[in-house]
């Protein structure tokens, strides 16, 4: 039992609109998590209508399957649901406005630990979260860390994570003299240097990209750097961070020009256009190539491979992925309908088809969904399966809260890496500036 499982409490509080779990006969030997929490439903308020704000799709199958489930929910409950999709960079400010004004979408699908920017504005979904956890094998620790940072109240539900893995052209890596993808930071740098020399460079986003700039967390952690220590003291200005930034500067020298301004769509386009041979991304690049009617892109799909990020001097994997959350705003006029919507969408009958529709773009937050066939139907999907399981929160190694969410929203780590890599500041100057910026959030 891990520390998160040990905190679990009874889910049946008799909340308004909730229906108790199905009864289990006395003497039953089937005392398993799935049986303990067989059913929980919330009766939508009369005349309920819901508005959902979510990030726009990078994989068409994601939104197609999601909207099919929305339609199914409306047909089942009679509750009309409007879904608005926005770019990742636009969801966060719109969510903040909604939280501060007390008006807007009932449900918001956002990123990372945005819930900690306005925890008092969110509806408590502890009963729902614990029901789902008990029914589906438990939440991964990262899912609990993001959505229940105090170990008590759930601020929302984890939806999953888009894995930030290495996407590469196998033929180009072999042409550069590497039979397999390097597993260490030293080997990774040598590969990128060789690829540049061959005229097939790599490139990773150094702009304010919500998803693809997460590789900068990996960079800092791989060398032993961290934003804060266990007591939430800012320690980003450290010898370990300086070493990471010096290494990052060497990496950047091998990149295709323009990565300082890249947002999330840029590396997808550059890769599919054949401009780069290596990047970090979710499975969307492979998905787009595999499902394209263009024969050249289908041919490229056969050449695409995926790998986890190399291990640095710390000697352990330091994975950073884009986490997705689902939050119900406290101002909603229809809290039961909103809870029922999230419950419905997370149940196996809907969640399994959604995972498959997304082609592996989002990895599950609940352990039971590891068995979804999407992860084994294509071996190239499998590396993305454990993205939530292996996820290290961006506020490492402190506790999550307003400060960690603020630092992430302000792109302090990506900006630090970009400044040092480009030579705009020395590694030491970049770390010092990041330290001061982060300290504004982590006020004593």
N, C-alpha and C positions, 0 to 999 in steps of 0.2 A: 504494500500500500504506500503510495507516495504522499507527500505532505498535503497535496490538494485534495486527494480522496479522503484523507482523514478529517477534513473540515466539513464534509457533507452533512446536511441536516435533513430532517423529514420534509418532504415536499408538500404534504397535504395540510394546508392551513385553513381550508374552508373558504378561500377567497371568493369574492363575488363573481358569479358566472361560471365558476369552475365545477367540473363534475369529477367525483372521486374515482380512483383507479378501480378497475374491474376486480371483483372479489375473487379470492383464491380459496379453494376448498381446504378444509383443515386436513392436516396430515399429508399435504402435497409435498412430494420430493423435488418438484420443479421450482425450487426457491432461488431463481436466477435473476440477475438484473432486469432482463427482458420481461420477466413475469411480474416482478415487483412493481413495475411501472407500465402496465399494459395500455392504459388509456388516460388521457387528461384532455378535456376540451373546455373551451371558454365560449359561452353563449354570447354572440354579438348583440350589441345594443340595437334596439328597433330603429330602422332607418339608417344604419351605419354605412358610411362611405369612407374609404381609405385612400390616402395619397402616399405613394412611395417614391422617394428620391434615391437613385442608385447611380453608380458609375457606369459609363457607357462601355459596351462590350469591346474587347479586343478579339474575341472569338465569337463568330455569329451563332454557333450552336448554343452558347451560354444564354444569350438573350432569347433565342427561339424556345429553348426548353423552359426558361424562367417564365416567359409569358404564357406558355402552355399550362404551366402550373397555376399561374394567376387566374387564367380562364377557368380552370378546374375548380379553384377555390370559390370563385364567384358563382359557378353553377351549383356548387355544393351548399353554400351558405346564403346566397342571395346578396352578399356584400359586394358592391361595386368597388373596383380597385383601379386607380389611375397610377401609372408608372411613368415617371420622368427620368430620363437618362442624361447625365452630364459628364464632361471630362473629369478625371480624378482631381485635377487642380482646381476645378470649379465646385466640386461637392463640398470640400472643407469650408470655404467661406460662406457658402449658402447655408450649411448646417449651423455655423456659428451665428449667422443672422437670425435663423429660425429660433435657436436656443435663447438668444438675447431678447428677441421681440415677443416670443411666446406665440408665434403663428407661423404656419408653413406645413411641410409634410408631416404626416403622422409617424411614418417610419423612414429612417435614413440608413442607407448602406454606405458606410464610409471606410476609412483605412486606418491601419495601425492603432495607436491608443488614443484616437480622437475623442473617445467617450470621456476621457479624463480632463478634457478642456471644459466640460460643463456637466459634471456628474449630477448636480442637483436638479438639472433640467430633464433628467431621463427617468422613465418609468422603471420601477423595480420589477425585474423578471426572474427573480430567484426561484419561484415555484416552477416556472416553465423550464429554466435551465437545469434544475436538478432532476426534473422528470425526464428530460431528454438524455441527460448524462446517465441516469440509471437504466434507461431502456436501451441505450446504444453503446454500452461498454465503457462509458466514461469519456470526459473531455481530456484532450491532451493538456499537459501543464501550461503550455503557452496560451491556450485558449482561455484558461482560467486566469492566468496572470493578466492578460489584457482586459478581460471583461469583469473580473472580480478582484481588483488589486488589493482591496482591504481584507480579502478572505471571508467576507460576509455577504454583502449585497451584490447581486449581479446587475451591472449597468446595461447589459444588453446580451446578445448572443453572438458567439463567433460564427462566421459564415465559412471561413477557411483561409487559405493563403495561396497566392500565385507564386510559385517557386521561382526564385532568382538563381538559375543554374547557368552553367556555361553552355552556349550553343555554338557549334563549330562545324566547319566543312571538313569532313574526314580526309578527302583527297588532298586538300591544301595543307593540312597538318602533316600528312605523310610526305608530301612533296617538300616540306620544310625540314624533313629528316627525323620526324617523330612517329614511331609506329603506334604509340598509345598516347593518350592525353596525359600531360604531367600531373602528378599528384602533390607536388610541393611548389611553394612560391618561387624557389630558385628555378625549377624547371619551367614554370609558367612564364617567367620573364625571358628565359632563353628561347622558348617557343615563339613568343611575340616578336622578339628581335629577329628571329629567323624568318618569320612570316613577312615582316616589313621588308627585309632584304630581298625576298622573293616577289615583292610587289603585291602581296595579298595581306595587307595589314588587318589588325583587329581594331576594335573601338568600343568604349563603354561610356554611358552618359555621365557627364559632369555638370549638367545644368540642373535646375530645380525639378527633376523628374521624380514624381511621387513613388513610382515603382522601381525604375531601373537605376536610380542613384543609390539603392540599398547596398550595392556592392562596396560602397565606401565604408559601411559598417564592418563588412568582412575584412577589408584592408586593415583597419585600425585594430580590430580584435585579433587578427592573425599574428600580429607582432606583439600582442600583450597590452595594447592600449585599451582604454575604456573611458566612457564619458564621465561616469561617477563611480565611487567606491560603494561598498555595501551600506555605508551610512549616508549615502546621497551627497557626499562631498564631491564637487567637480574636480576631476583629476585628468582632464583630457590633455593638458599641457604637461607631458611626461616624456622621458627618454624613449619609451616604447612607441609612443605616438610619433615622435620625430623619426624614428627608424621606419615606421610605416609610411610616413610622408616622403621620405627619401626614396623608398622603394616605389611609391606611387608616381613619383616624378620620372623614374626610369620607365615605368609602364607607359605613362602618357607619351613619352618620346616615340613610342612605337605605334601610337594610335593614328588613325586617319584624321586629317584636320577637321575641326568643327565641333568636336565632342563637348567643348565647354558650354555650348548653347543647346545641346541635345535635351529634349524632353522625351516622354515615354514613346511616342511613335517613331522617333528618328532612327533608332538603331534597327527597328523592324524593317523600315524602308531601305536602309543602307545594306542590310544583310540580304534581303530579297532582290535588291538591285545588283547584287554581286560586288558591291564596293568593299565589303569587309568579310573576313573569313572566321572571325571569332567575336562574340559579344556575350553579354549576360542578359537573360530574358526568361520570361515564362515560356510555356509551350506554344505560344501563339505564332511564333515564326514558323515552326515545323507544321503546325495545324494549317496555316495559310498556304504553305507550299504544297502540302499533301492533298488539300482539297481544291486546289486551283485547277481551272480548266486549261491553263497554259502548260503545254508539254515541257517547256524549259523549267518551270517551277516544280513540276512533278518529278523531273529528273533531279533537281536540286534536293528535293525531299529525301530521296534515296541516299544522298550524300551527307545529310544533316545528322549529327550525333549530339548527345547531351552528356554532361559530366558535372559532378558536384565541384564546388570551388576548391582549389588546392589548399592544403594545410600549410600554415606558416610556422615560424619558429616556436609558437606556443605548443605545437605538437598535437593539437586536437582540432576537429572541425569547428568552424565559427560561422555557422550559416545565418544569413539575414534574408528574410523573404517579406513580401508585401502582404500584410495581414488585412483581412476584411472583417468588418463587424456589422451588426444589425442593431439599431437603436430605436426604441419607441420614445417619442418625445412626451414628456409629462403633460404638456398642454392638450394632447389629443382628447377629443370629445368621445372617442370610441376605444377605450383601453382594452376592453374584452375582445373586440373585433381585431384589434392590432395584435394582441397576444395569440389569438386563434390563427391569424395569418402566419405568424412566424412558426407556430407549432406545426401547422399544416405543411409549410414549405420545408421543414426540417425532418418530417417523417419519411421513412424509407420509400414509401410509394411515390413520393415526389422528389426526394433528394437524390436517390439513385439515378433516375433518368436525367436529372439536371447535371450531375457529375459526368455522366456519359455524354450528354449533349455538348458540354464544354470541352470534351476531348482531353481532359486532364489539365485544363488551364487552372482550375482551383482544386487544391488538395483539401480533404475533409478535416474538420476539427474534432469529430467524434470517432473513436477507435473502430467501431463496428464497420464503418464505411471503408476501411482498408480493403475489405473483400470485394469492393466494387470491381466488376470485370474490366473497367476502363484501364486499370493499372497493369493488367497482364495481357490484354488483347493486342497490344503493340509494345514490344520491349523498350521502344524509345520513350514510352510514357512512364515507365516504372520509376526512373530517378526522381520524378516529381511527386510521387505518392507520399513521401514522408516529410513534406515541406513544413507542415505544422508541427509534426512530432519533433523535428530537429531544430525548430525555430528558436533563435535567441532574441528576446525582446530588445528593441532599439535603446531602451533606457538602461541596458546592462552596465554595471552589475548592481544597480540600486533598485528601489521599488518604483513602480510606475505611479504616475499621478499627473497633476497639471504641468509640473516642470518638464517631465520626460516628453509629454505630448507637445508642449510648446517648443522644445528644442527640435523635435522631429518636424513639426509644422513650419519652423523657421529655417529648415535645411542647414543647420549649423555644421553638421559633420560633412555633408557633400560640399558645402562652400569652402570649408577648411582644406579638403583634399584638392579641390579645383584650384584654389589660390596657390598652394604649394606646388602642385603638378605643373601648372602653367608658368611658374616663376614670378607671378604677380607679387608673391611674398616668399620669404624663405620659409622652410618647414617650421622653424622656431617661431617666426612671426605669425604664421598661420595658426599654429597651436595656441599661441598667446591670445590671439584675437578670438578664437573659438572658446577658450577658457572664459574670457570676459563676457562674451555673449551668453554662454550657458549659465554663468553665475547670476545673470539677471533673472533667470527663471528659477534657479535653485537658490532662492534667497533664504538666508538663515533666519 
